[in-house]
Amino acid sequence: MIHLHDIRYVRLGTPDLDTAVQYATDLLGLQVARREGKAVYLRSDSRDHTLCYFEGDPQDHTAAFEVDSAEELSNAAAVLEAKGYKVTQGSASDAEQRYVREFINFKDPSGNSIDLVYAPHHSGRRYFPSRDAGITGFSHIGLRTLDGRRDEAFWTSLLGAKVSDRIGEAPLLRIDEVHHKIALFPSTYPGVQHINHQVESIDDVMRAYYIMLERNIPIRFGPGRHPTSGAVFLYFEGPDGMIYEYSTGVRLITEEDEKTYRPRSFPAIPSSFCMWGAKPDIPEFKT
């Protein structure tokens, strides 16, 4: 089985790079690490970058996960190929663009583009936000799935993820102690569905809420609290329709908890997404 150490970055195509970067800095609160040609790398924690916007198709999304060694990366490629998945070994120049030593790329059963990376770079400098958003780091992504049960089996049987909870056909998957690093939401097409950053406190969530209102940024869900992870959240719209989320207080499932924890199943209704009563304006959450 492939072991995923952590989520690493997301790469997003955009037809308007300058506008996307302005949003990521002025509103989202990320720090520009560097601009190289037609790509801009953005930081949210000690990693070299956690988001890369590049000039391209806005439907071109790639999510990356880290493995612990070159041997694990090679094993992952062999396991995936043995199961019939096409694996592309990243070239040296592509690895340099991603700021990793090595990587492979493949698509999950729904067509989501996934990088597995070894030895990604860290930054030697402290993350310095472009605004006081309270961000503590990039935490998880939502991915679209064309078949939730099939893709749940793929991520758990091949990539070592564990189901924390389910909302209808949407599994919330963990790869470490955090309640989920991947959430699979039923859709009719693949791609990254939302990008989450953790913030320090509920004050940061509420401060963001009022900032987004003042700047006429569409609020898509919240403020609210997830009954699954226990996190207080706010979802808002970014460039090219991408949904960003701030949340705080996410549940941890420790090694000791693993002995007795069992995934819970919630019905696909609004109260399963928010225990406070907020209603989502996000297609994948409207079932």
Secondary structure, DSSP 8 states (H G I E B T S, - for coil): -----EEEEEEEEES-HHHHHHHHHHTS--EEEEEETTEEEEESSSBS-SEEEEES-TT-EEEEEEES-HHHHHHHHHHHHHTT---EE--HHHHHHHT-SEEEEEE-TT--EEEEEES--B-SS----SS---EEEEEEEEEEES-HHHHHHHHHHTS--EEEEEETTEEEEESSSBS-SEEEEE-SS-SEEEEEEEES-HHHHHHHHHHHHHTT--EEEEEEE-TTT--EEEEEE-GGG-EEEEEE---B--TTGGGT---EEE-SSHHHH-SS------GGG--
